[in-house]
Amino acid sequence: MTSLKKFYRKFWATLCTGVMFILLGATIWGQPAQPQPTSAISQQQTSGEDSRPSENQKSAGKSDRATQGQSSQSASTTQAETEHKISSKEAEELFRSVDEILKFASKDTGLAIRHEVKRRLTRRDEVVAYIEKHMAEDEDAQRLRRSELVLKKFGLLPRDFNLQTFLVALLREQVAGYYDPKTKTVNLLDWIDPERQQPVLAHELTHALQDQSFGLEKWMKAGMSDLEKKKDPTPADIESDEISAARQAVVEGQAMVVLIDYTLAPTGQSLLDSPQMVEALKAGMLVGTADSVQFQNAPIYLKEAIIFAYRYGLDFEAELLTKGGKEKAFAGAFTNPPRSTRQIMEPQTYLSGEETSKRLYPHWRGGYYYAARPKGDPTAPLGLLYVSRWSNAERAAEFAAVYAKSLAKRYKYLHLVAVHDKRSANHDDKTQPLTGKHVWLTEEGPIVIDVQGDTVLVSESLDQTTTDQVEQEVFGAATASK
């Protein structure tokens, strides 16, 4: 699943604010998230300068043309023919609002405005073309495909689910304005009503301020390590991947705070004195609105993956604001960033400097997986190895039971053939914790779940020799007594 996280960080960090904007629109503003009928304009990019709308760019009623292929072209053209665009006057007002909202974001975060932010009006088909172009690149396409195979192996995606098709459709449906750290430009959208884009601008211009003070791309890369390019990943490499996820939550959590504060400003309130708003936002993130069809139909894992940085990042930043104030929550989180998603999910471990929480939750203490198939045989089942450690033996056994129960949902043929567990009297009782070693046969090969102490080893579709060798490495001499 590391591959999918890499993919999300590359594209979602830029574009996913639109998803949050649409999903939470009904909660925050109490009205449907649909663009209002206005005249249409098209916008061309002006290199090095603000791409402001001009008189010769008015083209009411004209449809945009997508360039990503036959099916995308047809879909985009149909959409463009029915989609209303903002007027030139509205676009000018939207461009002017950037400076005002940038000042608000600076005051709210304490991050200085070091220079003006470039702005550009963008068409929907340009955004979709950008997404599809990068998805089509060999490295990203392969990474996405590997992620999809592993997620299906774990049962987190349906076997017939097409991840790339889903992501393109979701972003086409949900995308809103976004800040591009490469060009230092905030991209405004020509098909969404300006009033609806302003809260998104508060979010995206927070990214601009983060970039001006700390250099977003450089700061994020400091926590990145592409595990797929490592022949023998070390614990430090795995920790680096955790750091990257934690930093993404800081980036998005801060921007969510500013979005909420900007939205509540007319009422004289803010996030700190409106905890009910935060709870309402978080509750709405997994639900979406009636018009967010793609998101509503997404598997629960993808919903959780998409909103993690926003939902838990918001909680993290709110806790820092409450306990340490503005300096600790914004500039402080960049100069002394969290090092794990656990610190994001449990801010007290970050605030206290503790790496190990005294509380039982979460019981997961770490883990790693490896997925591969025989060279030269693309039709062979994907082999999977997963090792996890838990807070104690009882929690490890509970997880093993949950994992074993999920097997019946992922395989058509599943037959328990061996049990090495003297402590369990009823091996068919799926409500009981799973201890010892259990072996099943499936249409994709054997499955082994071995529980020893606080550690669980899972092997799927691997040959017995490989599984035995891994067990020896993980559990050592204890396996010899079985």
C-alpha positions in Angstrom: 0.0 0.0 0.0 3.1 2.2 0.1 2.8 2.7 -3.6 -0.7 4.1 -3.4 0.4 6.5 -0.7 3.2 7.7 -2.9 0.7 8.3 -5.7 -1.7 10.1 -3.4 1.0 12.4 -2.2 2.1 13.3 -5.7 -1.4 14.1 -7.1 -3.8 14.5 -4.1 -1.7 17.1 -2.4 -2.3 19.3 -5.4 -5.8 18.5 -6.4 -7.7 16.8 -3.6 -8.7 20.0 -1.8 -11.5 20.1 -4.4 -12.8 16.8 -3.1 -12.9 18.2 0.4 -14.5 21.4 -0.8 -17.3 19.6 -2.5 -17.8 16.9 0.1 -18.0 19.5 3.0 -19.8 22.2 1.1 -23.2 21.2 2.3 -22.0 21.0 5.9 -20.2 24.4 6.0 -22.4 26.5 3.8 -25.7 24.7 4.0 -26.4 24.6 0.3 -25.8 22.2 -2.6 -22.4 22.2 -4.1 -23.3 23.1 -7.7 -22.0 26.0 -9.9 -24.5 28.7 -10.5 -25.7 29.5 -14.1 -23.4 32.2 -15.6 -22.0 33.0 -19.0 -19.0 31.0 -20.2 -15.4 32.1 -20.8 -12.3 30.2 -21.8 -8.8 31.0 -20.5 -5.4 30.6 -22.0 -2.2 30.5 -19.9 0.2 33.5 -20.0 3.7 32.3 -19.2 5.3 34.1 -16.3 2.4 36.5 -15.6 -1.1 36.3 -14.0 -3.4 34.8 -16.6 -6.2 37.3 -16.2 -9.3 37.1 -18.4 -9.4 39.6 -21.3 -12.1 40.7 -23.7 -10.9 38.5 -26.5 -11.3 35.4 -24.2 -15.1 35.7 -23.9 -16.7 32.8 -25.5 -20.2 32.3 -24.0 -21.7 28.9 -24.8 -18.7 27.4 -26.4 -17.7 23.9 -25.4 -14.1 22.9 -24.3 -12.4 20.1 -26.1 -10.6 17.4 -24.2 -7.4 15.9 -25.7 -6.9 12.8 -23.6 -8.3 10.2 -26.0 -11.6 9.2 -27.6 -13.6 8.2 -24.5 -12.3 11.2 -22.4 -12.9 13.6 -25.3 -16.5 12.5 -25.7 -17.2 12.7 -22.0 -15.5 16.1 -21.5 -17.1 17.6 -24.5 -20.6 16.5 -23.4 -19.9 18.0 -19.9 -18.5 21.2 -21.3 -21.6 21.7 -23.5 -23.9 21.6 -20.4 -21.5 23.3 -17.9 -21.8 27.0 -17.1 -18.8 29.2 -16.8 -18.2 32.3 -14.7 -18.3 35.6 -16.5 -15.3 37.9 -17.2 -16.4 40.3 -14.4 -16.7 37.5 -11.9 -13.3 36.2 -12.9 -11.8 39.6 -12.4 -13.4 39.8 -8.9 -12.1 36.4 -8.1 -8.6 37.4 -9.1 -8.8 40.5 -6.9 -10.0 38.4 -3.9 -6.7 36.5 -3.9 -4.7 39.2 -2.2 -7.4 39.8 0.4 -7.7 36.2 1.3 -3.9 35.8 1.3 -3.7 38.5 4.0 -6.4 36.7 6.0 -4.4 33.4 5.8 -1.2 35.2 6.8 -2.8 36.7 9.9 -4.5 33.4 10.8 -1.3 31.4 10.6 1.4 33.9 11.4 3.2 32.9 8.2 4.6 36.0 6.4 3.6 37.1 2.8 7.0 37.2 1.1 5.8 37.9 -2.4 2.6 38.1 -4.5 1.1 34.8 -5.5 0.6 34.3 -9.2 -3.0 33.3 -10.3 -4.5 31.6 -13.3 -8.0 30.8 -14.5 -8.1 27.1 -15.5 -10.6 25.0 -17.5 -11.8 21.6 -16.3 -10.4 19.8 -19.3 -6.9 21.3 -18.6 -7.1 19.8 -15.0 -8.2 16.4 -16.3 -5.6 16.4 -19.0 -2.9 17.1 -16.3 -4.1 14.2 -14.2 -4.3 11.8 -17.1 -1.0 12.8 -18.5 0.8 12.0 -15.3 -1.2 8.8 -14.7 -0.1 7.6 -18.2 3.6 8.0 -17.4 5.3 4.6 -17.1 6.5 4.9 -13.5 3.3 6.2 -12.1 1.2 3.7 -14.1 3.3 0.8 -12.8 3.1 2.1 -9.2 -0.6 2.4 -9.4 -1.0 -1.0 -10.9 1.1 -2.6 -8.1 -0.9 -0.8 -5.5 -4.1 -2.0 -7.0 -2.9 -5.7 -7.0 -1.8 -5.5 -3.3 -5.0 -3.8 -2.2 -7.1 -6.5 -3.9 -4.9 -9.2 -2.3 -5.7 -7.7 1.1 -9.4 -7.6 0.2 -9.4 -3.8 0.5 -10.6 -3.4 -3.1 -13.1 -5.6 -5.1 -11.3 -7.9 -7.6 -13.0 -6.2 -10.5 -12.3 -2.6 -9.3 -10.3 -0.4 -11.7 -8.3 2.1 -9.6 -7.0 4.3 -12.3 -10.5 4.8 -13.9 -11.9 5.6 -10.5 -9.3 8.2 -9.6 -9.7 10.0 -12.9 -13.5 10.0 -12.6 -13.3 11.2 -9.0 -11.0 14.1 -9.7 -13.0 15.0 -12.8 -16.2 15.2 -10.7 -14.8 16.9 -7.6 -11.7 19.0 -8.4 -11.6 22.6 -7.2 -8.9 25.3 -7.2 -5.4 24.3 -6.3 -1.9 25.8 -5.7 1.0 24.5 -7.8 4.3 24.7 -5.9 6.3 24.2 -9.1 4.9 27.3 -10.8 4.1 29.2 -7.6 0.6 29.7 -9.0 -2.9 29.4 -7.5 -5.2 27.9 -10.2 -8.7 29.2 -10.1 -11.5 27.4 -12.0 -13.7 28.8 -14.6 -16.7 26.6 -13.9 -17.3 27.2 -10.2 -19.1 30.2 -8.7 -16.5 32.7 -7.2 -18.2 32.6 -3.8 -17.7 28.9 -3.6 -14.0 29.2 -4.6 -13.1 31.7 -1.9 -13.0 29.2 1.0 -11.0 26.9 -1.2 -8.7 29.9 -1.9 -8.2 30.2 1.9 -7.0 26.6 1.9 -4.8 26.8 -1.2 -3.3 30.2 -0.3 -2.2 28.6 3.0 -0.2 26.2 0.9 1.3 29.2 -0.9 2.4 30.7 2.5 3.8 27.4 3.6 5.7 27.3 0.3 7.1 30.8 0.7 8.3 30.2 4.2 9.5 26.6 4.1 9.6 25.4 0.4 6.9 22.8 0.3 8.5 20.4 -2.3 11.8 20.4 -0.5 10.2 20.0 2.9 8.1 17.1 1.7 11.0 15.4 -0.1 12.9 15.4 3.2 10.6 12.8 4.5 10.3 10.7 1.3 12.0 7.4 0.5 10.7 5.4 -2.4 10.7 1.9 -1.0 10.0 0.3 -4.4 13.5 1.4 -5.6 15.2 0.0 -2.5 16.5 -3.6 -3.1 16.7 -4.2 0.7 14.6 -1.6 2.5 15.9 -0.8 6.0 13.9 0.1 9.1 15.0 3.7 8.5 13.5 3.6 4.9 10.2 2.4 6.3 10.3 5.2 9.0 11.0 7.7 6.3 7.8 6.7 4.5 5.9 7.3 7.8 7.5 10.7 8.1 6.2 11.7 4.7 2.6 10.7 5.5 2.9 12.7 8.8 4.2 15.8 7.0 1.4 15.6 4.4 -1.1 15.7 7.3 0.6 18.8 8.7 0.3 20.6 5.3 -3.3 19.8 4.8 -4.4 20.1 8.5 -3.1 23.7 8.6 -4.9 24.6 5.4 -8.1 23.1 6.8 -7.9 25.2 9.9 -7.6 28.4 7.8 -10.5 27.2 5.6 -12.7 26.8 8.7 -11.6 30.1 10.2 -12.2 32.0 6.9 -15.7 30.5 6.7 -16.6 31.3 10.3 -15.0 34.8 10.2 -18.3 36.6 9.3 -19.9 35.2 12.4 -17.0 36.4 14.7 -16.0 32.8 15.5 -13.1 30.5 14.7 -12.1 26.8 14.9 -11.1 27.1 18.5 -14.5 28.3 19.8 -16.5 26.2 17.4 -15.6 22.5 18.1 -19.0 21.4 16.8 -18.0 22.6 13.4 -14.9 20.4 13.4 -16.9 17.4 14.5 -19.5 18.1 11.8 -16.8 18.4 9.2 -15.2 15.1 10.2 -18.5 13.4 10.2 -19.3 14.6 6.7 -15.9 13.6 5.2 -16.8 9.9 4.9 -20.4 10.6 3.8 -20.1 13.2 1.1 -23.0 15.0 -0.5 -25.8 13.8 -2.8 -23.9 14.9 -5.9 -20.5 13.3 -5.0 -21.4 10.0 -6.6 -17.9 8.8 -7.3 -16.8 9.3 -3.7 -20.0 7.8 -2.2 -19.5 4.7 -4.3 -15.8 4.3 -3.4 -14.6 1.4 -1.2 -14.2 2.4 2.4 -10.4 2.0 2.2 -10.1 4.6 -0.5 -12.4 7.0 1.3 -10.2 6.7 4.4 -7.0 7.0 2.4 -8.2 10.1 0.6 -9.3 12.0 3.7 -6.6 10.9 6.1 -4.4 14.0 5.8 -7.4 16.3 6.0 -9.3 14.6 8.8 -6.5 13.6 11.2 -4.4 16.6 10.1 -7.2 18.9 11.2 -7.4 17.1 14.6 -3.6 17.4 15.0 -3.5 21.1 14.2 -6.5 21.8 16.4 -4.8 20.1 19.4 -1.6 22.1 18.8 -3.5 25.4 18.6 -5.3 24.6 21.8 -2.2 23.5 23.8 0.6 25.5 22.2 -0.9 28.4 20.3 -0.5 29.7 16.7 3.3 29.6 16.6 3.5 25.9 17.6 0.6 24.9 15.4 1.9 26.5 12.2 5.6 27.5 12.0 6.5 25.1 14.8 5.0 22.1 13.1 7.3 22.8 10.1 10.5 23.4 12.1 9.8 20.4 14.4 7.6 18.1 12.3 5.9 14.9 13.6 7.7 11.7 12.6 4.8 9.2 12.4 1.1 8.9 11.6 0.7 7.8 15.2 1.8 11.2 16.4 -0.8 12.7 13.9 -3.6 10.5 15.2 -2.5 10.9 18.9 -1.2 14.5 19.1 -0.4 14.1 22.8 2.5 11.8 21.9 3.9 14.6 19.7 3.3 17.3 22.3 4.9 15.3 25.1 7.7 13.9 22.9 6.8 10.3 23.7 7.2 7.7 21.0 5.2 5.1 22.9 1.8 5.9 24.3 0.7 4.5 27.7 -2.8 4.0 26.3 -3.7 0.7 24.6 -5.0 2.4 21.5 -3.9 2.0 18.9 -2.7 -1.5 19.6 -0.8 -1.8 16.3 2.9 -1.4 17.0 4.2 -1.6 13.4 4.5 -3.9 10.5 5.7 -4.5 7.0 4.6 -6.4 3.9 6.2 -7.7 0.7 4.3 -8.6 -2.4 5.8 -10.3 -5.5 5.1 -12.9 -8.2 7.4 -15.2 -10.1 9.5 -13.6 -12.8 8.3 -14.2 -16.3 4.8 -15.3 -15.3 2.4 -12.4 -15.1 -0.6 -14.7 -14.7 0.8 -16.3 -11.5 -1.0 -15.4 -8.2 0.5 -12.5 -6.3 2.5 -13.7 -3.3 2.0 -11.8 -0.1 4.0 -11.7 3.1 2.7 -9.5 6.0 4.3 -9.3 9.5 2.7 -7.1 12.2 3.4 -6.5 15.9 0.8 -5.6 18.5 0.7 -4.2 22.0 0.3 -7.6 23.5 -0.4 -11.2 22.7 -4.1 -10.8 23.2 -4.4 -8.0 20.7 -2.2 -9.9 18.2 -4.6 -12.9 18.5 -7.6 -10.7 18.0 -6.2 -9.3 14.8 -5.2 -12.7 13.5 -8.9 -13.8 14.0 -10.2 -10.8 12.1 -7.7 -11.4 9.3 -8.6 -15.1 9.1 -12.3 -14.3 9.0 -11.7 -12.0 6.0 -10.2 -14.8 3.9 -13.7 -16.3 3.0 -14.6 -13.0 1.4 -11.5 -12.9 -0.8 -11.2 -16.5 -2.0 -13.8 -18.7 -3.7 -12.2 -21.9 -2.3 -11.0 -21.9 1.3 -10.2 -25.0 3.2 -8.5 -25.3 6.6 -6.0 -28.1 6.4 -3.7 -27.7 9.4 -3.8 -26.3 12.9 -0.9 -26.2 15.3 -2.6 -24.7 18.4 -3.1 -26.7 21.6 -4.8 -23.8 23.3 -7.8 -23.5 21.1 -10.5 -26.2 21.5 -12.8 -25.0 18.6 -10.8 -23.9 15.5 -14.0 -23.2 13.6 -15.2 -20.5 16.0 -14.4 -17.3 14.2 -15.4 -15.2 17.2 -12.4 -16.5 19.2 -8.9 -15.1 19.1 -6.6 -17.0 16.8 -3.4 -18.4 18.3 -0.7 -20.7 17.0 -0.3 -21.6 13.3 -3.2 -22.2 10.9 -2.9 -23.3 7.2 -5.6 -23.0 4.5 -5.6 -24.1 0.8 -7.1 -21.7 -1.8 -7.4 -21.5 -5.6 -4.4 -19.2 -5.4 -2.2 -21.4 -3.2 -1.7 -21.8 0.5 -2.3 -19.3 3.3 -0.5 -19.4 6.6 -1.3 -17.3 9.7 1.2 -17.8 12.5 0.7 -16.0 15.8 3.5 -16.1 18.4 3.3 -13.7 21.3 2.7 -10.1 20.1 3.6 -10.9 16.5 1.5 -12.1 13.6 2.9 -13.5 10.3 0.7 -13.9 7.3 1.8 -15.7 4.1 -0.5 -15.9 1.0 0.3 -17.7 -2.2 3.9 -18.4 -1.3 5.5 -21.8 -1.5 6.2 -23.7 1.7 9.9 -23.4 1.5 9.8 -19.6 1.4 7.2 -19.4 4.1 9.3 -21.7 6.4 12.4 -19.5 5.8 10.5 -16.4 6.7 9.0 -17.9 9.8 12.5 -18.9 10.9 13.7 -15.3 10.4 10.7 -13.8 12.2 10.3 -16.2 15.0 13.7 -17.8 15.2 14.3 -20.9 17.3 10.7 -21.0 18.4 9.6 -22.5 15.1 11.8 -25.5 15.5 9.8 -26.8 18.4 6.6 -27.0 16.2 
